[in-house]
């Protein structure tokens, strides 16, 4: 937020709670007293007195607050009747509160409070976030994941169906409540079916006092309006392409959106009447921007801001020593923070997002406006600019300097950089230089299934049909992930060792003559152990893809990455690449960066480390939505069930219902 910024007045109920904290004589920090006060309320808190919108405030010299949100998840529509004459050029109609424009093309969507993206969550570190989420979507169940939060105190709020909770059924309301413990740029998204690509995602920004930000001196403003949420967009429901259509030519997006807005140009050259998003700055200011990649498909997103370099200062909420580029490439689930210096002549400039990689040939891009013009100029005038757009193939810079371009060779391709060329501000030596207690090699792939395995009698394997007769299934170490019928974390009494599989053990239902198996793939790890992962891209020749892998509940130290497109990757080749790169590097990283979502080089590898100090079941998966759906995932079990944080009493349960058919069934 602007530095300094005015304080937001508190509602009366909140003042009483904070007075109680300040006047408490209990031992421990103010935060501990605050949490104790919440946990020991003799009567339930009146949540209506704590609207979450009022938690968007300066986080300097503030005490934690309760932040309450009430959301309704609906089947809704883009460019529906609420938009009136928006499509016909009546710009004012496009701004009706119930008008969801997207890119100006009519389609059914899934919305949160009739918005895409969903309502922003803007809070301070250690606030208590409470969200009542009602599922009003007929015929579907859902859950919401809080991407970037480690949920140490509340692992049952991680939002993964059948891993940390049961799905939220139609007409049910589920109350998510958790502490905002990880400061930085986070986001939320559905972890059910293809709800995310249909519209269920939104920004979650957790701020902290600037004294805790080593890069705070680099910017003057950190404004809520400067969050850029990039997403890909289809003109049909995502479910239409699950498992896929033979004649579709691939499972790819039609467009991109920036904060849920944009335009679309049809093949005949006409462009929809829909507003772009607008970001305002004042000349001379230094602004912190937060970029969130909420895409679902396989195409990386490339961001440029015309005439404005990007000084990158954080990734996945973890602070980085600043590096300046003019082009930022990200994959699904990644977040990057950067500083923009408003030092150009007062005018309007393009913010452009391009879908690259496998989407290059589709010429998909989207634009927003960075405006220096005074606030007296209406947003409507800026959002519907008739300024000529740059061609898709035209860079906004004469000399492109990229972060994370798919063709970057880490440590070598100067001036381009990748994540292992960045450095953190500090490090945990016990992780970076310690001797791992567990070493795992995880080779992932989308492998081509046989006709009989896919369509044989009584076969119900998950798969995706990307085009023609090409049918693929995702796997890690030849195991395609499936879910149990109950929540593993919150119903531990139903766990059995023989329900899990790993590379050494397969359940009885697996065909021992088949190289692959669909089962509940688990990595079991001792609590507090140091873990090292080698993640290898074993994908056959489909398309060069950089798969983003996300580990719930943890941050991972990115130790190294590399690739050799000339031959398939193996652990031995990965180690050879690492040795060769160490000799050729122009920079040496002494402070490896931390991330929770890591883009694995195409047909390459990444070496990661983390301390397994957060007990529970945590999903690890490719963040491409279709790849997760077809099994490119596993669960990491840290500790034993006796180590897990127990869910509250009366937490929802689920399981199969298959009673014996006898006289007891009809009583």
LOMARBA-548228 format. One line per field, with one value per residue (C-alpha): residue in one letter; x, y, z. Coordinates in steps of 0.25 Angstrom, whole numbers. Layout:
N
residu (A:...)
u (X:...)
v (Y:...)
w (Z:...)
//
This chain:
667
residu (X:X:X:X:X:X:X:X:X:X:X:X:X:X:X:X:X:X:X:X:X:X:X:X:X:X:X:X:X:X:X:X:X:X:X:X:X:X:X:X:X:X:X:X:X:X:X:X:X:X:X:X:X:X:X:X:X:X:X:X:X:X:X:X:X:X:X:X:X:X:X:X:X:X:X:X:X:X:X:X:X:X:X:X:X:X:X:X:X:X:X:X:X:X:X:X:X:X:X:X:X:X:X:X:X:X:X:X:X:X:X:X:X:X:X:X:X:X:X:X:X:X:X:X:X:X:X:X:X:X:X:X:X:X:X:X:X:X:X:X:X:X:X:X:X:X:X:X:X:X:X:X:X:X:X:X:X:X:X:X:X:X:X:X:X:X:X:X:X:X:X:X:X:X:X:X:X:X:X:X:X:X:X:X:X:X:X:X:X:X:X:X:X:X:X:X:X:X:X:X:X:X:X:X:X:X:X:X:X:X:X:X:X:X:X:X:X:X:X:X:X:X:X:X:X:X:X:X:X:X:X:X:X:X:X:X:X:X:X:X:X:X:X:X:X:X:X:X:X:X:X:X:X:X:X:X:X:X:X:X:X:X:X:X:X:X:X:X:X:X:X:X:X:X:X:X:X:X:X:X:X:X:X:X:X:X:X:X:X:X:X:X:X:X:X:X:X:X:X:X:X:X:X:X:X:X:X:X:X:X:X:X:X:X:X:X:X:X:X:X:X:X:X:X:X:X:X:X:X:X:X:X:X:X:X:X:X:X:X:X:X:X:X:X:X:X:X:X:X:X:X:X:X:X:X:X:X:X:X:X:X:X:X:X:X:X:X:X:X:X:X:X:X:X:X:X:X:X:X:X:X:X:X:X:X:X:X:X:X:X:X:X:X:X:X:X:X:X:X:X:X:X:X:X:X:X:X:X:X:X:X:X:X:X:X:X:X:X:X:X:X:X:X:X:X:X:X:X:X:X:X:X:X:X:X:X:X:X:X:X:X:X:X:X:X:X:X:X:X:X:X:X:X:X:X:X:X:X:X:X:X:X:X:X:X:X:X:X:X:X:X:X:X:X:X:X:X:X:X:X:X:X:X:X:X:X:X:X:X:X:X:X:X:X:X:X:X:X:X:X:X:X:X:X:X:X:X:X:X:X:X:X:X:X:X:X:X:X:X:X:X:X:X:X:X:X:X:X:X:X:X:X:X:X:X:X:X:X:X:X:X:X:X:X:X:X:X:X:X:X:X:X:X:X:X:X:X:X:X:X:X:X:X:X:X:X:X:X:X:X:X:X:X:X:X:X:X:X:X:X:X:X:X:X:X:X:X:X:X:X:X:X:X:X:X:X:X:X:X:X:X:X:X:X:X:X:X:X:X:X:X:X:X:X:X:X:X:X:X:X:X:X:X:X:X:X:X:X:X:X:X:X:X:X:X:X:X:X:X:X:X:X:X:X:X:X:X:X:X:X:X:X:X:X:X:X:X:X:X:X:X:X:X:X:X:X:X)
u (0:4:15:11:-4:-16:-22:-35:-45:-49:-63:-68:-67:-53:-49:-53:-45:-33:-34:-35:-22:-15:-20:-17:-7:-5:10:14:13:1:-1:-1:-11:-20:-20:-23:-34:-41:-40:-45:-57:-69:-79:-77:-71:-81:-74:-83:-76:-63:-65:-52:-52:-48:-35:-29:-21:-7:0:9:7:-6:-11:-17:-32:-43:-46:-60:-64:-77:-77:-87:-81:-91:-93:-93:-91:-81:-88:-102:-114:-108:-98:-110:-105:-90:-87:-94:-85:-92:-79:-86:-94:-81:-79:-92:-88:-94:-88:-77:-71:-58:-54:-67:-71:-84:-82:-86:-76:-74:-73:-71:-81:-83:-69:-57:-47:-54:-53:-39:-34:-25:-21:-9:0:-6:-20:-31:-38:-52:-59:-73:-74:-88:-88:-100:-95:-105:-99:-85:-77:-65:-54:-44:-29:-21:-9:4:-2:5:-7:2:-9:-21:-16:-31:-33:-23:-35:-32:-44:-41:-27:-30:-46:-58:-64:-74:-87:-98:-106:-95:-88:-73:-66:-52:-44:-29:-18:-11:3:11:12:13:6:-3:-16:-27:-34:-43:-37:-49:-51:-49:-55:-42:-42:-57:-54:-52:-39:-35:-24:-20:-10:-4:4:14:21:32:43:41:43:57:53:44:53:52:37:28:15:9:-6:-17:-20:-7:-9:-9:-16:-13:-22:-25:-39:-48:-61:-67:-67:-54:-62:-65:-50:-50:-46:-45:-50:-43:-45:-42:-27:-23:-27:-23:-29:-36:-31:-25:-31:-24:-32:-44:-44:-40:-45:-46:-44:-52:-46:-53:-46:-57:-53:-63:-68:-62:-53:-39:-33:-26:-14:-12:1:7:20:32:26:32:21:21:13:9:7:-1:-1:-15:-15:-20:-14:0:5:14:10:19:17:23:20:23:35:36:46:42:51:47:48:40:35:24:24:38:48:59:71:66:68:64:58:47:40:35:31:23:15:2:3:15:15:25:26:33:35:31:38:28:39:33:25:11:3:-3:5:2:2:3:1:5:2:15:21:11:1:11:4:-9:-5:-13:-10:-17:-15:-17:-14:-3:-8:-1:-13:-20:-31:-40:-40:-51:-46:-56:-49:-36:-41:-48:-36:-35:-20:-13:-9:4:5:6:20:25:33:30:45:56:65:58:63:55:53:49:48:47:60:68:80:81:94:99:89:92:85:73:72:64:60:73:80:73:77:69:73:76:77:76:89:83:75:84:97:91:91:78:70:62:65:54:55:42:41:28:21:9:9:1:-9:-13:-27:-30:-26:-34:-47:-46:-58:-60:-48:-51:-37:-35:-29:-29:-31:-22:-25:-29:-27:-16:-20:-11:-10:-1:8:20:29:19:8:-4:-11:-25:-33:-39:-54:-51:-42:-28:-24:-37:-42:-29:-37:-40:-25:-19:-5:-9:-17:-5:6:20:30:34:19:7:-7:-13:-22:-10:-7:7:10:7:18:8:-3:-14:-14:-12:3:9:23:24:34:38:35:46:55:62:57:64:55:60:49:51:43:42:31:31:31:18:21:33:26:31:22:20:20:14:16:5:8:23:34:45:59:62:76:79:72:76:73:79:68:77:75:65:68:72:78:92:90:84:97:105:98:99:114:116:107:116:128:121:113:115:109:109:96:100:86:77:63:50:38:25:23:35:35:43:51:45:52:61:61:61:67:59:61:51:50:38:33:19:11:0:-4:0:-3:9:5:7:-1:-6:-21:-23:-10:-14:-28:-21:-12:1:1:4:2:13:11:19:19:9:-6:-3:6:-5:-13:-27:-39:-50:-61:-72:-63:-70:-67:-70:-68:-75:-89:-90:-98:-102:-115:-122:-134:-126:-126:-141:-143)
v (0:14:18:24:21:25:15:8:10:-3:-7:-6:-22:-22:-11:-19:-31:-23:-15:-29:-33:-20:-20:-35:-39:-53:-57:-58:-49:-41:-51:-63:-55:-52:-66:-71:-60:-66:-80:-78:-69:-73:-69:-70:-58:-49:-51:-40:-30:-33:-31:-36:-24:-15:-24:-17:-7:-3:-14:-4:-4:-12:-23:-36:-36:-45:-44:-50:-53:-59:-65:-72:-81:-81:-86:-72:-66:-56:-45:-49:-41:-33:-27:-21:-13:-15:-24:-13:-2:4:4:8:-5:-13:-7:-12:-20:-32:-31:-41:-38:-47:-45:-41:-55:-61:-74:-81:-79:-83:-70:-66:-55:-53:-49:-54:-54:-56:-46:-42:-45:-34:-36:-34:-45:-53:-48:-59:-61:-68:-71:-76:-83:-88:-97:-93:-100:-111:-125:-122:-123:-114:-109:-97:-98:-86:-87:-82:-84:-95:-98:-102:-100:-104:-114:-119:-105:-108:-110:-123:-133:-147:-142:-132:-131:-136:-129:-118:-123:-115:-106:-108:-97:-100:-90:-89:-82:-81:-71:-63:-68:-67:-52:-49:-51:-64:-68:-77:-87:-98:-112:-119:-124:-112:-102:-93:-92:-89:-77:-81:-74:-61:-53:-54:-43:-44:-32:-30:-18:-12:-15:-29:-27:-26:-20:-9:2:-1:4:15:9:-5:-3:-13:-9:-13:-28:-35:-48:-55:-66:-74:-75:-84:-81:-94:-101:-108:-121:-121:-125:-136:-145:-138:-138:-145:-134:-123:-122:-121:-117:-102:-88:-79:-66:-60:-51:-40:-39:-45:-35:-34:-34:-45:-43:-53:-59:-48:-37:-32:-30:-31:-19:-22:-14:-16:-15:-1:1:15:21:35:40:38:27:13:3:-11:-20:-34:-44:-57:-68:-74:-82:-96:-100:-104:-91:-82:-67:-56:-42:-29:-15:-5:3:-1:-11:-21:-21:-35:-35:-48:-61:-70:-60:-62:-50:-49:-41:-31:-35:-26:-31:-26:-40:-49:-63:-72:-85:-88:-86:-77:-63:-52:-38:-27:-12:-3:11:21:29:30:42:43:35:21:8:-6:-17:-30:-44:-55:-70:-76:-90:-100:-88:-80:-83:-79:-64:-63:-50:-40:-26:-16:-2:5:19:32:40:48:41:52:43:32:18:15:24:17:3:4:11:10:11:1:-12:-18:-30:-44:-46:-32:-30:-18:-17:-16:-25:-35:-39:-50:-57:-72:-73:-88:-87:-81:-89:-86:-79:-78:-71:-57:-47:-56:-63:-74:-76:-83:-70:-62:-62:-61:-51:-62:-77:-89:-96:-108:-110:-105:-112:-123:-138:-142:-153:-156:-155:-158:-158:-155:-157:-151:-154:-154:-167:-173:-183:-195:-196:-209:-202:-189:-196:-210:-217:-211:-201:-188:-182:-167:-161:-149:-150:-139:-141:-152:-165:-160:-164:-161:-163:-155:-163:-161:-173:-181:-179:-171:-164:-168:-163:-171:-169:-162:-151:-157:-146:-144:-159:-166:-178:-182:-183:-196:-198:-207:-196:-188:-191:-186:-190:-203:-207:-208:-212:-225:-219:-215:-223:-228:-229:-215:-204:-194:-195:-186:-185:-176:-172:-168:-163:-166:-157:-156:-144:-133:-141:-133:-137:-136:-138:-140:-137:-142:-140:-153:-149:-155:-146:-139:-124:-117:-114:-108:-115:-107:-115:-110:-116:-113:-109:-106:-97:-104:-99:-99:-105:-107:-109:-113:-120:-127:-128:-137:-149:-154:-150:-159:-157:-160:-150:-140:-141:-140:-127:-121:-123:-117:-105:-103:-101:-92:-83:-69:-67:-76:-76:-77:-74:-83:-77:-83:-86:-95:-96:-100:-100:-113:-111:-118:-132:-127:-128:-120:-123:-118:-119:-116:-119:-128:-121:-120:-133:-137:-142:-132:-133:-131:-130:-124:-110:-112:-115:-126:-133:-133:-139:-151:-155:-147:-145:-152:-150:-147:-153:-146:-153:-162:-160:-158:-146:-139:-127:-132:-127:-120:-128:-131:-128:-134:-148:-156:-171:-181:-186:-201:-207:-222:-224:-231:-229:-218:-209:-207:-204)
w (0:-1:9:18:17:26:36:33:45:52:55:69:71:66:75:87:83:81:94:101:94:98:112:114:124:119:116:101:89:85:74:84:93:81:76:91:92:79:83:97:93:103:92:77:70:62:49:42:51:44:29:21:12:24:26:14:21:24:32:39:55:53:62:56:51:48:33:29:15:10:-4:-13:-24:-36:-50:-57:-70:-77:-85:-80:-78:-67:-77:-84:-97:-93:-106:-114:-110:-98:-89:-76:-77:-76:-62:-56:-43:-48:-62:-64:-77:-78:-93:-98:-103:-97:-90:-77:-65:-51:-42:-28:-24:-39:-41:-49:-43:-29:-18:-14:-1:4:19:28:33:45:42:44:30:31:18:18:4:-1:-13:-21:-34:-37:-40:-35:-23:-20:-11:-10:-9:-3:-11:-4:10:18:28:39:50:40:30:28:22:10:1:-6:-8:-2:3:14:13:7:-5:-2:-8:-15:-6:5:12:17:26:23:35:35:39:29:33:20:15:0:-13:-11:-18:-17:-27:-28:-26:-32:-46:-56:-48:-48:-63:-63:-53:-39:-35:-29:-22:-8:-3:11:15:26:32:22:33:29:14:10:-3:3:0:-15:-16:-11:-13:-11:-16:-16:-30:-35:-35:-49:-49:-63:-67:-80:-85:-93:-100:-94:-81:-78:-76:-91:-92:-82:-87:-100:-114:-125:-136:-126:-130:-116:-102:-103:-99:-108:-101:-89:-78:-69:-56:-63:-74:-89:-103:-114:-129:-138:-150:-158:-151:-142:-128:-116:-108:-95:-85:-83:-69:-65:-56:-52:-47:-45:-51:-42:-34:-32:-31:-26:-36:-32:-44:-42:-52:-51:-64:-65:-79:-83:-89:-82:-80:-85:-78:-83:-80:-91:-89:-74:-69:-58:-45:-39:-24:-20:-26:-19:-8:-4:-5:-16:-18:-29:-43:-55:-68:-78:-80:-70:-73:-63:-63:-56:-41:-40:-35:-37:-31:-38:-37:-48:-49:-54:-61:-75:-82:-77:-86:-87:-89:-92:-82:-91:-88:-98:-98:-103:-104:-110:-112:-121:-134:-128:-127:-113:-106:-97:-93:-81:-80:-71:-70:-65:-69:-57:-49:-56:-68:-66:-66:-77:-87:-84:-84:-98:-104:-120:-119:-129:-123:-125:-134:-127:-132:-129:-116:-108:-106:-117:-108:-100:-86:-81:-67:-69:-84:-87:-96:-84:-80:-65:-61:-75:-85:-80:-80:-79:-65:-59:-45:-41:-45:-34:-20:-7:4:14:15:24:24:31:18:7:12:21:18:13:21:9:-6:-16:-31:-37:-52:-58:-72:-80:-86:-97:-93:-101:-107:-98:-85:-89:-95:-91:-84:-69:-71:-65:-65:-65:-78:-87:-102:-108:-122:-132:-125:-116:-102:-90:-75:-66:-56:-47:-46:-55:-44:-48:-36:-32:-19:-8:-5:8:13:17:27:34:34:38:45:30:26:22:18:6:0:-4:-15:-18:-28:-19:-15:-24:-19:-23:-34:-42:-54:-51:-66:-68:-67:-61:-50:-45:-30:-18:-20:-6:-2:13:20:35:42:43:32:21:8:-6:-19:-33:-42:-56:-69:-75:-85:-99:-111:-111:-109:-102:-88:-75:-65:-52:-40:-27:-13:-3:11:8:2:-6:-8:-23:-23:-38:-51:-65:-78:-90:-101:-110:-101:-90:-76:-66:-52:-57:-68:-59:-50:-62:-67:-53:-53:-67:-63:-51:-60:-69:-60:-60:-47:-34:-25:-11:-6:-14:-16:-9:-17:-15:-30:-39:-54:-58:-71:-83:-83:-72:-57:-44:-31:-19:-4:8:23:26:38:35:38:29:15:5:-10:-20:-34:-48:-48:-62:-59:-69:-64:-50:-54:-61:-50:-50:-35:-22:-7:2:16:27:40:46:48:63:58:50:55:58:51:59:65:54:43:30:26:14:9:0:4:1:12:11:5:16:26:33:20:20:35)
//
